[in-house]
Amino acid sequence: MTISQPSPAPIPAASAPGPKGAPFAGIARDLIAGAPRTISHLADAYGPFVRFNIFRNRFYLVSDPEMIREVLVTQAANFPKDQRDVDILDRVVGHGLVSANGEEHKRQRRLTQPAFHSRRIDAYAGTMVEYTAAMLDEWRDGQTLDVAEAMRELTMVIVARTLFGADRVAMRATAERIGAAIHALQAVADKEFQSPFLLPDWLPTAHNRRRRAATAVLYETIDRLIAERRAAAAGGEVADRGDLLSMLLLSHDEAGDRMSDAEVRDQLVTLFVAGHETTSNALTWTWYLLSQHAAAEARLHEEVDALGDRPLDLADLPRLPYTLQVIKEAMRLYPPAWVVNVRRAAADTIVGPYAIGRGDRLWISPFVMHRRPQFFPDPERFDPDRWTPERERALPKFAYMPFGGGPRVCIGNGFALMEAHLIVAAVARRYRLRLLPGHPIALNAQITLSNHGGMPMTAEGRDEG
């Protein structure tokens, strides 16, 4: 007769290991000085479940793939985004997919998902190649440029075209203004995430005025595009022009209800900001890493040169596997979305061996996960061969998560990967990019992960084919 052993009692989360920190601020000062490295060091020092305090608020850093799966997938309904994070995001990009929770998020996702069907995404490849070629035609051999800004403008005009049909010339006329607005919104949101107190948005502070001015730039641009599309509607019915704006204006739920114009605007602002900022950062880090690793760069050049000098198209991507491996490795080392918004337990539960109490707040960070040596040996080393199909299949599901996971996985992940794949191949055929000597690499961890001071590089022309 076999006697079953009782399951071990859950470990109270509050007894998890972690740093003591300062009496009031906890580890806030270390986070402000360098959040990605700080939390990565916490996982190194204390293991896969770490307790830490920020301004007397307790948090838990989760860096075990199976426990992350429980939080983001199995028990996703019990771990909505923390309301404080939602409030900050609402002020920045409106109440779209990034900030909505629960049933509201599900409804928004259902209405938005058709625009990201593979057939629609594939149709955008031509725009991506055309706009990249137009950018490269303006570059000159030996020119020094801020590659971060160049990638930001390129992805902005691509996203503007695919989201709401705005052409490159029209968007370039306002790109600088929109780019400055997005930069201001990131900086404002970053300050709020770091602050112990979230001040009401109606207070006439310099901080709030700056956010309102930046938000107005985005809202005015997108409200105008919605109004123009409404005005062109025939018999009140908007034509499907193959862009996201068409889809959102035409979408309806099971009851036949459509999104209001304000809801459409919030989705477009959310996707516009997220859809170009994250991809531009991934591309910028890719160019930086290639400039530091000659062998990987030479191998990538060999692969893209084998295609000859004809224009790229979607059918070429399967012939560029190493190019994609380079991009995936860049996103491992420098994931644009470096941290997942805080998840707060709606009810008592168990995650792994830990008893999580109602109201407990959990941190999950792709930056941390991508540096776990048990999954990525010598984790700081740039090695695109980690992403051969065999090695990628061997990884646990949430060891690598540049697009998050579960029901809130990035809705545009397929779009972003195709865009980066085509852009890297197109640029690499015509130019090498070399980091300006002496320019420092210092992580700028806001909502997305960039480099302080941009990425000034010299464009060196190269022969194709």
Salt bridges, closest charged atoms under 4 A:
ASP44 OD2 - HIS41 ND1 3.76
ASP44 OD1 - ARG372 NH1 2.77
GLU66 OE2 - ARG69 NH2 2.36
ASP82 OD1 - ARG344 NH1 3.29
ASP90 OD1 - HIS95 ND1 2.72
GLU103 OE2 - LYS106 NZ 3.32
GLU104 OE1 - HIS95 NE2 2.89
ASP137 OD1 - ARG430 NH2 2.99
GLU138 OE2 - ARG168 NH2 3.46
GLU138 OE2 - ARG172 NH1 2.80
GLU149 OE1 - ARG152 NH1 2.92
GLU153 OE2 - ARG172 NE 2.75
GLU192 OE2 - ARG91 NH1 2.89
GLU192 OE2 - HIS207 NE2 3.49
GLU192 OE2 - ARG211 NH1 2.63
GLU220 OE1 - ARG177 NH2 3.53
ASP223 OD2 - ARG265 NH1 3.70
GLU228 OE2 - ARG224 NH1 3.58
GLU237 OE2 - ARG258 NH2 3.90
ASP240 OD2 - ARG120 NH2 2.59
ASP243 OD2 - ARG229 NH2 2.99
ASP253 OD2 - ARG107 NE 3.43
GLU254 OE2 - ARG110 NE 3.46
ASP261 OD1 - ARG230 NH2 2.59
GLU263 OE2 - ARG107 NH1 3.29
ASP266 OD1 - ARG265 NH2 3.54
GLU277 OE1 - ARG152 NE 3.71
GLU277 OE1 - HIS276 NE2 3.74
GLU297 OE1 - ARG434 NH2 2.79
ASP305 OD2 - ARG462 NH2 2.65
ASP316 OD1 - ARG310 NH2 2.55
ASP316 OD1 - ARG319 NH1 3.82
GLU329 OE1 - ARG332 NE 2.84
GLU329 OE2 - ARG386 NE 3.03
ASP378 OD2 - ARG381 NE 2.98
GLU380 OE2 - ARG37 NH1 3.14
GLU380 OE2 - ARG371 NE 3.04
ASP383 OD2 - ARG381 NH1 3.32
ASP385 OD2 - ARG299 NH1 3.13
GLU392 OE1 - LYS328 NZ 3.02
